[in-house]
């Protein structure tokens, strides 16, 4: 099956975001190549560089900051633009893969024991991935607190005992 080409609005958003990111990193002295990245229908940008660590930062914090800045500047130029995902040398993709694997192992334990279990605190991007991953799961529901904290834990709950929990997916 051929991948569906992104529509013109998405392409305009990605091209503008690519220009912003390339310019920003160039001014900071980084030699990078910014490519379009369509990961499972989620268009974004992939930064390829010989020096990924200074751009990724400790536990991806600098990558989060870069993505935030790109999206803020993008909103100034294109107010109706959708948020753009930024990854550096596939760091976010690999981290996402490991997180889903960890959640699957925890889900197996929850199903076996019938008791809820919580994951480590994570940002909204990864929480959304976990909630989406388990949205159609027959035996597991997810829950996270409805507060303003940046990092929150997701709790995996056996479906039969998940009644009454807020923020379920």
trRosetta pair geometry for C-beta under 8 A, 3 or more apart (Angstrom, degrees):
i j d omega theta_ij theta_ji phi_ij phi_ji
3 38 6.7 110 -179 109 148 148
6 10 3.9 -105 175 90 118 131
6 11 5.3 149 98 -54 111 80
6 14 7.2 65 98 -4 164 139
6 38 7.2 -153 -45 -98 113 126
6 43 5.6 36 -88 -69 144 151
7 10 5.3 94 57 12 70 101
7 11 7.1 -135 103 -4 35 93
8 11 5.5 -55 -143 40 34 113
8 12 6.1 38 156 -23 68 103
9 12 5.8 -51 -147 34 30 111
9 13 6.4 32 152 -19 62 106
10 13 5.6 -54 -150 37 32 114
10 14 6.2 29 154 -16 67 108
10 43 5.7 98 177 41 121 159
10 82 7.4 -15 -110 34 78 125
11 14 5.8 -55 -143 40 31 109
11 15 6.0 30 158 -20 66 108
12 15 5.9 -54 -142 38 27 110
12 16 6.2 26 157 -17 63 109
12 78 7.1 147 127 -107 105 152
12 81 8.0 -125 103 -104 90 105
13 16 6.0 -60 -149 39 26 108
13 17 6.2 22 155 -16 64 111
13 74 7.0 58 -160 -170 80 126
13 78 6.1 -145 -105 96 75 160
13 81 4.4 146 -121 -145 109 106
13 82 6.1 25 -162 41 168 77
13 84 6.5 -177 149 -69 103 112
14 17 5.6 -56 -142 41 30 110
14 18 6.1 35 156 -24 65 106
14 36 5.7 49 166 -116 139 106
14 43 5.8 -74 -76 153 132 125
14 44 7.8 -168 -118 -136 104 11
14 45 6.8 161 -155 -65 86 91
14 84 6.6 145 -103 -121 60 125
15 18 5.6 -50 -145 33 29 115
15 19 6.5 32 153 -19 61 104
16 19 5.7 -54 -151 35 31 112
16 20 6.5 32 151 -19 65 105
16 74 6.1 117 114 -131 111 87
16 77 5.7 -167 -176 106 134 140
16 78 5.8 118 76 -15 168 129
16 81 7.2 -104 68 -100 137 154
17 20 5.6 -52 -147 36 34 113
17 21 6.1 30 156 -16 67 109
17 45 6.0 -144 119 -35 114 135
17 70 5.6 65 -157 170 92 113
17 71 7.7 8 -120 -84 116 52
17 74 5.1 -1 -89 -92 86 131
17 81 7.7 164 -51 170 105 146
17 84 4.3 42 -127 2 168 174
17 86 7.9 -142 165 -74 121 100
18 21 5.9 -57 -143 40 28 108
18 22 6.0 27 159 -18 65 111
18 34 5.0 159 -153 123 86 128
18 36 7.1 -52 -73 -70 136 75
18 45 5.7 172 -90 -112 77 129
19 22 6.0 -55 -140 39 25 109
19 23 6.2 23 160 -16 62 111
20 23 6.1 -63 -150 40 24 108
20 24 6.1 22 157 -20 64 112
20 70 5.5 134 105 -140 123 76
20 73 4.9 158 -153 103 141 131
20 74 6.2 -121 6 -67 161 77
20 77 7.5 -152 -67 5 126 145
21 24 5.8 -55 -142 37 27 111
21 25 6.2 17 164 -9 65 110
21 34 5.4 134 97 -116 118 152
21 45 5.9 151 21 130 165 163
21 47 7.0 -125 159 -79 130 113
21 66 7.4 67 -131 171 97 105
21 70 5.1 6 -74 -109 93 128
21 86 6.6 170 -108 -119 143 128
22 25 6.3 -61 -144 43 24 102
22 26 6.0 28 155 -23 62 113
22 32 7.0 -149 -123 83 66 108
22 34 4.8 -115 -71 10 95 137
23 26 5.6 -58 -145 37 27 115
23 27 6.4 28 158 -19 64 104
24 27 6.1 -56 -153 33 27 109
24 28 6.7 18 151 -11 61 110
24 66 7.6 153 113 -147 139 89
24 69 6.8 141 -147 120 160 128
24 70 7.2 -126 16 -84 154 81
24 73 7.7 -177 -61 8 131 164
25 28 5.5 -59 -150 42 36 111
25 30 4.4 -61 175 62 95 119
25 32 5.0 -5 123 17 148 139
25 34 7.8 149 31 -56 139 117
25 47 7.2 144 -63 -138 166 136
25 55 7.4 10 -124 -111 119 127
25 66 7.9 32 -72 -141 100 128
26 29 7.7 66 179 -57 30 15
26 30 7.0 -91 -80 60 29 68
26 32 7.7 -115 -64 34 68 96
30 49 6.2 -22 175 -131 110 146
30 51 6.7 -132 -137 69 95 117
30 54 7.6 -161 -95 86 118 119
30 55 6.6 69 -122 -69 159 119
31 49 6.7 138 88 -137 60 93
31 50 7.1 8 79 23 106 103
31 51 7.8 87 48 19 80 109
32 47 5.2 -24 -168 -165 132 98
32 48 6.7 137 -166 69 72 48
32 49 4.5 -40 -107 -78 81 108
32 55 7.9 82 -85 -73 134 160
33 47 7.5 142 73 -160 46 49
33 48 4.4 -21 63 62 99 104
33 49 7.3 177 21 -69 67 59
34 45 5.6 -8 -171 -173 100 116
34 46 7.4 151 -157 76 51 45
34 47 5.6 -21 -102 -101 73 69
34 48 7.8 -169 -78 20 25 74
35 45 7.1 145 75 -159 39 63
35 46 4.8 -24 66 64 93 98
35 48 6.4 34 -2 -10 113 112
36 43 6.9 -25 -171 -160 97 97
36 44 7.9 141 -163 83 55 33
36 45 6.7 -51 -110 -105 39 59
36 46 7.5 19 108 17 11 90
37 43 7.3 137 82 -159 51 49
37 44 5.0 -33 72 76 100 80
37 45 6.1 111 17 -151 102 8
37 46 3.8 101 -53 -30 133 105
37 85 7.7 -94 81 92 112 104
37 87 6.3 -68 71 38 167 119
38 41 6.9 17 177 -94 93 18
38 42 7.3 147 -162 65 51 40
38 43 5.1 -21 -105 -98 76 70
38 44 7.7 154 -89 24 32 63
39 42 5.2 -32 75 62 80 96
39 44 6.5 -20 16 28 105 113
39 85 7.5 -81 38 91 120 148
39 87 7.9 66 -25 -14 146 149
39 93 6.4 -144 -123 -102 150 113
42 85 6.1 35 147 4 108 148
43 84 7.6 -52 112 -133 83 79
43 85 7.6 157 104 33 38 101
44 84 5.7 133 -130 180 67 71
44 85 3.2 -56 -103 71 140 90
44 86 6.3 -150 179 -67 109 28
44 87 6.4 77 120 -5 133 97
45 70 7.7 -117 37 175 143 163
45 84 6.2 34 -5 161 103 119
45 85 7.3 178 26 90 62 56
45 86 5.2 -11 65 -113 100 69
45 87 7.2 179 91 29 52 67
46 87 5.2 -19 -111 72 68 100
46 88 7.7 150 -164 -97 54 23
46 89 8.0 114 -177 -62 90 19
46 90 7.1 13 -144 -64 116 64
47 52 7.9 142 104 -116 101 88
47 55 6.7 -108 108 145 147 158
47 86 6.9 26 -18 -176 109 93
47 87 7.0 -168 20 94 76 47
47 88 4.5 -21 64 -112 111 72
47 89 7.0 -49 90 -27 73 62
48 89 6.4 100 -122 -85 50 69
49 52 5.5 144 72 -71 99 66
49 55 6.6 86 49 4 153 146
49 88 7.0 -25 24 -163 113 98
49 89 6.6 -90 43 -49 73 108
51 54 5.7 -1 151 23 108 107
51 55 7.1 110 112 -9 79 101
52 55 5.7 -77 -159 49 45 106
52 56 5.5 35 154 -22 85 114
52 88 5.2 149 -148 145 98 108
52 89 4.1 -55 -95 9 149 141
52 91 6.7 167 170 -48 131 122
53 56 5.8 -59 -135 39 28 105
53 57 8.0 127 171 -49 53 19
54 57 7.5 28 -178 -68 30 58
54 62 7.4 -72 157 105 44 170
55 62 6.1 -163 173 116 30 124
55 63 6.7 68 139 -80 75 76
55 66 6.7 16 -172 -42 88 155
55 88 5.0 -173 110 -140 121 160
56 60 5.8 -50 -178 -103 85 52
56 62 6.0 93 120 62 17 104
56 63 5.0 -1 -135 -42 54 113
56 88 5.3 -149 -73 76 86 135
56 89 7.6 -68 -56 43 123 106
56 91 5.1 166 -117 -98 130 172
57 60 6.5 57 69 -179 89 7
57 61 4.4 -94 117 62 134 78
57 62 2.7 139 -32 -2 127 101
57 63 6.3 -147 28 -8 100 70
57 64 8.0 -82 56 24 135 83
57 65 7.4 61 -11 18 158 115
58 61 5.5 4 67 15 72 118
58 62 7.7 90 21 -13 55 94
60 63 4.6 -52 -163 43 73 121
60 64 6.0 83 137 -28 84 94
60 91 6.4 168 -99 140 102 126
60 92 7.0 105 -135 -86 136 76
60 95 6.6 -12 -55 -57 147 169
61 64 5.6 -52 -154 31 34 114
61 65 6.6 33 149 -18 65 104
62 65 5.4 -50 -150 35 38 115
62 66 6.3 42 150 -21 67 101
63 66 5.7 -50 -146 34 32 112
63 67 6.4 32 154 -17 64 105
63 86 6.9 -166 -174 104 83 101
63 87 7.6 22 -164 -133 129 36
63 88 5.5 -130 -109 9 114 119
63 91 6.4 -140 -76 84 161 139
63 92 6.7 -169 152 -58 148 104
64 67 5.9 -57 -150 37 29 110
64 68 6.3 32 152 -22 64 107
64 123 6.6 -168 -116 -87 137 172
65 68 5.6 -54 -148 35 31 115
65 69 6.4 28 155 -17 65 105
66 69 5.9 -56 -148 37 30 108
66 70 6.3 31 155 -19 65 106
66 86 5.9 -118 111 110 101 152
66 88 7.7 63 62 -47 154 124
67 70 5.8 -53 -146 36 30 111
67 71 6.3 24 157 -14 64 109
67 84 7.6 -151 -154 92 84 74
67 85 7.1 -14 -137 -152 128 37
67 86 4.1 -163 -95 36 87 114
68 71 6.0 -64 -151 40 26 106
68 72 6.3 26 154 -20 65 107
69 72 5.7 -53 -144 35 32 111
69 73 6.2 25 160 -12 66 107
70 73 6.1 -61 -148 42 27 105
70 74 6.0 32 152 -25 64 111
70 84 6.3 -81 124 71 119 118
70 86 5.7 109 32 -51 153 141
71 74 5.3 -50 -140 36 32 118
71 75 6.4 38 157 -23 63 101
71 83 5.2 5 -128 -136 133 80
71 84 6.1 -172 -87 37 85 80
72 75 5.9 -53 -153 31 30 111
72 76 7.0 32 148 -21 61 101
73 76 5.6 -48 -155 28 39 115
73 77 6.7 25 153 -7 67 106
74 77 6.0 -64 -151 45 33 102
74 78 6.0 -33 172 45 73 98
74 81 5.2 -101 152 88 106 150
74 84 6.3 135 -52 5 171 120
75 78 7.1 -76 -119 73 23 58
75 79 6.1 49 -174 -120 66 45
75 81 6.4 -137 -91 53 50 103
76 79 7.8 15 -134 -75 11 70
77 81 7.7 21 81 -11 81 142
78 81 3.8 72 104 -37 115 117
81 84 7.6 -21 153 -35 116 100
85 92 7.4 -162 176 111 105 159
85 125 7.9 121 -120 -141 99 128
86 92 7.9 119 99 -14 47 150
87 90 6.2 34 152 -104 127 27
87 91 6.3 -179 -169 47 81 73
87 92 4.2 -115 -115 33 96 115
87 93 5.9 39 -148 -23 153 90
88 91 5.2 4 70 11 76 121
88 92 7.5 90 25 -14 61 93
90 93 4.6 -54 -163 45 77 120
90 94 5.6 79 136 -25 90 100
91 94 6.1 -64 -152 39 25 107
91 95 6.2 22 155 -17 64 112
92 95 5.6 -56 -143 40 30 112
92 96 6.1 35 155 -23 65 107
92 125 7.9 -47 -155 137 121 145
93 96 5.7 -54 -148 35 27 113
93 97 6.5 30 153 -21 62 105
94 97 5.6 -52 -149 33 32 114
94 98 6.5 30 154 -15 65 105
95 98 5.9 -55 -149 38 31 109
95 99 6.2 33 152 -21 65 109
95 126 7.7 -73 130 -94 107 125
96 99 5.6 -56 -146 36 30 113
96 100 6.4 30 156 -19 65 104
96 126 6.9 -153 -107 -114 75 86
96 129 5.8 -114 -145 -162 105 168
97 100 6.0 -55 -149 35 28 109
97 101 6.5 29 151 -18 62 107
98 101 5.6 -55 -151 36 33 114
98 102 6.3 34 152 -20 66 105
99 102 5.6 -52 -148 36 32 113
99 103 6.3 33 152 -19 65 106
99 122 7.3 83 -139 -110 139 155
99 126 5.7 -84 177 -157 170 118
99 129 7.0 75 97 95 131 133
99 130 7.0 -90 145 -69 112 103
100 103 5.6 -53 -146 38 32 113
100 104 6.4 37 152 -23 64 103
100 129 7.0 -89 -70 145 98 114
100 130 7.4 -168 -98 -97 64 69
100 133 5.8 -174 -127 -114 102 160
101 104 5.7 -52 -150 32 30 113
101 105 6.7 30 152 -17 64 103
102 105 5.8 -54 -152 34 32 110
102 106 6.4 29 151 -16 65 107
102 119 7.1 103 123 -133 114 112
103 106 5.6 -55 -146 40 33 112
103 107 6.1 39 152 -25 66 105
103 119 6.4 -22 -96 -85 84 139
103 130 5.4 -175 -101 -130 158 105
103 133 6.7 93 98 90 148 146
103 134 7.4 -115 157 -46 128 117
103 154 7.8 -4 -116 87 117 134
103 156 7.0 150 -161 -67 83 134
104 107 5.5 -51 -146 33 31 115
104 108 6.7 37 152 -23 62 99
105 108 5.8 -49 -155 29 32 113
105 109 6.8 31 148 -15 62 104
106 109 5.6 -55 -155 36 37 113
106 110 6.3 39 147 -22 68 104
106 117 5.3 -145 -174 97 104 133
106 119 6.4 -143 8 -81 175 88
106 156 5.7 138 124 19 109 150
107 110 5.4 -50 -145 35 35 114
107 111 6.3 35 155 -18 66 103
107 134 7.1 -172 -98 -104 138 122
107 137 7.2 -89 -155 -165 145 156
107 139 7.6 117 176 88 101 102
107 140 4.8 -47 -142 -70 109 157
107 156 5.5 -124 -92 -169 70 152
108 111 5.9 -54 -148 37 30 109
108 112 6.2 28 154 -18 64 110
109 112 5.7 -57 -144 39 30 111
109 113 6.0 4 166 2 68 113
109 117 6.2 26 95 -14 116 159
110 113 6.5 -66 -135 50 23 92
110 114 7.6 89 172 -85 54 7
110 115 6.7 -118 -135 76 63 48
110 116 6.5 23 -133 -122 113 29
110 117 5.2 -128 -76 14 99 106
110 140 6.2 83 89 -108 137 106
110 156 4.9 -123 -44 115 162 113
110 157 7.3 -138 -171 -123 138 8
110 158 5.8 -169 156 -61 97 77
111 114 7.7 21 -171 -69 22 48
111 139 5.0 41 -106 136 113 144
111 140 7.0 -73 -60 -60 96 96
111 158 6.6 130 -101 -108 47 96
114 158 5.4 -16 -147 -37 53 160
114 161 7.5 89 180 -6 83 136
115 158 7.7 33 -10 -16 9 116
116 155 5.4 19 176 175 119 109
116 156 6.5 170 -153 84 67 52
116 157 4.7 -11 -105 -103 107 69
116 158 7.1 -114 -70 0 66 74
116 161 7.6 -117 -48 93 100 123
117 155 7.1 168 87 -153 28 68
117 156 5.5 -9 61 54 79 99
118 153 4.6 20 -175 165 116 131
118 154 7.0 157 -151 83 67 38
118 155 4.8 -37 -93 -97 78 75
118 156 7.6 179 -90 14 27 70
119 122 6.9 -16 116 -9 119 117
119 130 7.2 -119 16 -130 162 164
119 153 5.9 170 67 -159 62 78
119 154 4.9 9 33 56 116 87
119 155 7.7 -154 8 -81 73 30
119 156 7.2 76 -33 -20 96 99
120 153 7.0 -117 153 -112 13 88
121 151 3.9 64 155 152 118 106
121 152 6.0 167 -142 88 84 3
121 153 5.2 -61 -84 -63 62 71
122 126 4.1 -83 162 83 132 127
122 127 5.6 164 90 -53 104 78
122 130 7.6 105 65 -9 150 134
122 151 6.3 139 49 -150 5 82
122 152 7.2 -46 56 63 56 53
122 153 7.7 92 12 -106 75 36
122 154 7.1 -25 36 -9 114 103
123 126 5.7 86 59 20 70 97
123 127 7.0 -130 106 -7 33 96
123 150 6.4 -23 -118 160 81 82
123 151 6.1 -47 -73 -97 56 70
124 127 5.4 -55 -139 39 34 114
124 128 6.1 39 160 -24 68 104
124 150 7.8 -84 -24 -165 92 56
125 128 6.1 -58 -156 32 24 111
125 129 6.8 24 148 -18 60 105
126 129 5.3 -47 -149 33 40 116
126 130 6.5 38 154 -17 68 102
127 130 5.8 -57 -151 38 33 108
127 131 6.2 32 153 -18 68 107
127 144 5.7 5 -156 -49 130 167
127 152 6.3 27 -84 68 147 101
127 154 5.7 163 -132 -61 85 116
128 131 5.7 -53 -143 39 30 111
128 132 6.1 29 157 -17 64 109
129 132 5.9 -59 -147 40 26 110
129 133 6.1 31 154 -26 63 108
130 133 5.5 -51 -144 32 30 115
130 134 6.5 4 164 2 64 109
130 142 6.2 149 130 -127 96 157
130 154 5.2 -179 104 37 148 176
131 134 6.6 -75 -151 49 25 92
131 135 6.5 53 150 -63 63 90
131 142 5.0 -143 -109 82 64 144
131 144 7.5 -79 -69 -3 116 117
131 154 7.1 -142 -60 -128 79 135
131 169 3.8 101 -173 0 100 167
132 135 5.5 -23 -149 -19 34 121
132 169 7.1 -76 -65 164 36 146
133 137 7.7 31 128 -44 64 116
134 137 4.3 -37 -156 -1 68 131
134 140 5.1 -74 -156 104 123 111
134 141 7.0 143 139 -136 119 20
134 142 4.9 115 73 -31 136 113
134 156 7.2 -150 -111 -122 167 95
134 169 6.8 96 81 87 88 109
135 169 5.0 -72 -98 145 82 98
137 140 4.4 -17 113 52 141 90
137 141 7.6 -163 69 -69 106 37
137 159 7.7 -162 105 -58 86 120
138 159 7.0 -85 151 -13 41 157
139 158 6.5 -39 170 -146 80 71
139 159 5.4 -131 -160 1 28 113
140 156 5.4 -24 -159 -167 117 99
140 157 7.0 126 -159 65 62 44
140 158 6.9 -55 -102 -111 54 34
140 159 6.3 -70 -39 -44 8 87
141 156 7.7 146 75 -159 40 51
141 157 4.9 -31 68 68 90 99
141 158 7.8 15 20 107 86 14
141 159 5.3 114 -25 -101 97 64
141 162 3.8 70 40 -130 145 163
141 165 7.1 145 117 57 131 137
141 168 5.3 -14 177 -151 121 112
141 169 7.3 159 -165 58 74 57
142 154 5.4 -15 -165 -175 110 112
142 155 7.1 144 -159 75 56 49
142 156 6.1 -30 -101 -101 71 58
142 157 7.2 163 -97 18 19 86
142 168 6.8 139 73 -147 53 59
142 169 5.2 -9 60 39 105 104
143 154 7.1 142 72 -162 38 63
143 155 4.8 -23 65 60 93 100
143 157 5.9 33 0 -12 115 127
143 162 7.4 -179 -41 -149 118 99
143 165 4.5 -70 -98 160 145 134
143 166 7.0 95 -150 71 108 50
143 167 5.6 106 -151 82 67 94
143 168 5.7 -30 -87 -89 83 68
144 152 4.9 89 -175 127 116 129
144 153 6.7 180 -128 90 86 43
144 154 4.9 -46 -74 -101 103 65
144 155 7.1 162 -81 12 48 74
144 167 5.5 -93 58 129 62 144
145 149 7.4 39 82 30 121 119
145 152 5.7 -143 45 -151 91 126
145 153 7.6 51 -1 52 101 76
145 167 7.2 141 -154 18 4 156
146 166 5.6 -59 -21 127 126 133
146 167 5.3 -174 -62 -51 94 124
147 152 7.2 155 55 -98 92 124
149 152 5.3 124 85 -71 112 87
157 161 6.3 -122 175 86 99 86
157 162 4.4 123 112 -96 126 94
157 165 6.3 168 -2 -20 169 162
158 161 5.1 51 73 28 96 99
158 162 6.8 -153 88 -39 43 91
159 162 5.3 -48 -142 6 34 125
162 165 5.6 -66 -172 17 70 124
162 168 6.4 104 165 -119 118 138
165 168 5.4 99 90 -62 99 107
